[in-house]
């Protein structure tokens, strides 16, 4: 009986170890994706801010040009 119990515990331990290993691998993949996503969003935000700044400059130049005419 104790041999069956030991073998059951060993199988449970092995399967749990496999699941934990797989979880850690998946977590690593997800973490890498999240880092890339954050960098992409940060870059996008920076470019959007740059575009808005340029649009304001264009608008300002147009109004100055209209006043001079």
HELIX and SHEET records of a PDB file:
HELIX    1   1 UNK A    2  UNK A   68  1                                  67    
END                                                                             
